[in-house]
């Protein structure tokens, strides 16, 4: 399943208009809303809180400790100085890295 998630991320990178109404004009908030919903659907399907798992993984990678902060808020805080396009690219790359890690780790 993780491979399919990575494929979805690649599709979004190449063709954001297939997922977002405003396509190439989508902003970080659009991506965050999409992936929040996506994580909720995974949680119901797999009975695993992906937002919490990515938060723990991300905090180790960034040395940013905020256990009560939503992962998307952590990401926005750490990357606040980037321009919108860079934030979106980094968000997608970070999610891809996480699901590659998840695919090879013992999270399940």
C-alpha positions as CSV (number, residue, x, y, z in Angstrom):
1,X,0.0,0.0,0.0
2,X,2.8,2.4,0.8
3,X,4.0,2.1,-2.8
4,X,0.6,3.3,-4.0
5,X,0.9,6.3,-1.6
6,X,4.3,7.2,-3.0
7,X,2.8,6.9,-6.5
8,X,0.0,9.3,-5.5
9,X,2.7,11.8,-4.3
10,X,4.5,11.5,-7.6
11,X,1.3,12.2,-9.5
12,X,0.6,15.2,-7.3
13,X,4.2,16.4,-8.0
14,X,3.8,16.0,-11.8
15,X,0.2,17.0,-12.2
16,X,-1.3,18.9,-9.3
17,X,-4.4,19.7,-11.4
18,X,-5.5,16.1,-11.2
19,X,-5.9,16.5,-7.5
20,X,-6.4,20.2,-6.8
21,X,-9.1,22.3,-8.4
22,X,-6.7,25.2,-9.0
23,X,-3.8,22.9,-10.0
24,X,-0.6,24.8,-10.4
25,X,-2.0,27.7,-8.3
26,X,-2.7,25.5,-5.3
27,X,-1.1,26.8,-2.1
28,X,0.4,24.9,0.8
29,X,-2.9,25.1,2.7
30,X,-4.6,23.2,-0.1
31,X,-2.0,20.4,0.1
32,X,-2.3,20.3,3.9
33,X,-6.0,20.0,3.8
34,X,-5.8,17.2,1.2
35,X,-3.2,15.3,3.2
36,X,-5.1,15.8,6.6
37,X,-8.1,14.2,5.0
38,X,-5.9,11.5,3.4
39,X,-4.3,10.7,6.8
40,X,-7.8,10.5,8.5
41,X,-8.9,8.0,5.8
42,X,-5.8,5.9,6.4
43,X,-6.4,6.0,10.1
44,X,-9.9,4.6,9.7
45,X,-8.8,2.0,7.2
46,X,-5.6,0.8,8.9
47,X,-6.3,1.8,12.5
48,X,-3.1,3.7,12.7
49,X,-2.6,7.4,13.3
50,X,-0.3,8.4,10.5
51,X,-0.2,12.1,11.5
52,X,1.2,11.1,14.9
53,X,3.7,8.6,13.4
54,X,5.0,11.2,10.9
55,X,5.2,13.8,13.7
56,X,7.4,11.5,15.8
57,X,9.6,10.7,12.7
58,X,9.8,14.3,11.7
59,X,10.8,15.5,15.1
60,X,13.7,13.1,15.2
61,X,14.8,14.3,11.7
62,X,14.6,18.0,12.5
63,X,15.5,18.1,16.2
64,X,12.3,20.1,16.7
65,X,10.4,18.8,19.8
66,X,6.7,19.8,20.0
67,X,4.7,16.7,21.1
68,X,1.4,18.5,21.3
69,X,1.7,20.3,17.9
70,X,0.1,18.8,14.8
71,X,2.6,17.7,12.3
72,X,1.4,20.1,9.6
73,X,1.9,23.0,12.1
74,X,5.4,21.7,12.9
75,X,6.2,21.6,9.2
76,X,4.9,25.1,8.6
77,X,6.8,26.4,11.6
78,X,10.1,24.9,10.5
79,X,9.7,26.0,6.9
80,X,8.2,29.4,7.4
81,X,11.0,31.2,5.7
82,X,10.6,29.3,2.4
83,X,8.6,30.6,-0.5
84,X,5.3,28.8,-1.2
85,X,6.6,26.7,-4.1
86,X,9.5,25.5,-2.0
87,X,7.2,24.7,0.9
88,X,5.0,22.5,-1.3
89,X,8.0,20.8,-2.8
90,X,9.5,20.1,0.6
91,X,6.1,18.9,2.0
92,X,5.8,16.4,-0.9
93,X,9.4,15.3,-0.6
94,X,9.0,14.9,3.2
95,X,5.9,12.8,2.8
96,X,7.6,10.6,0.2
97,X,10.6,10.2,2.6
98,X,8.3,9.2,5.4
99,X,6.4,6.6,3.4
100,X,9.6,5.2,2.1
101,X,10.8,4.9,5.7
102,X,7.4,3.5,6.8
103,X,7.6,0.9,4.0
104,X,11.0,-0.3,5.2
105,X,10.5,0.1,9.0
106,X,8.7,-1.9,11.7
107,X,5.9,0.7,12.3
108,X,3.3,-1.9,11.4
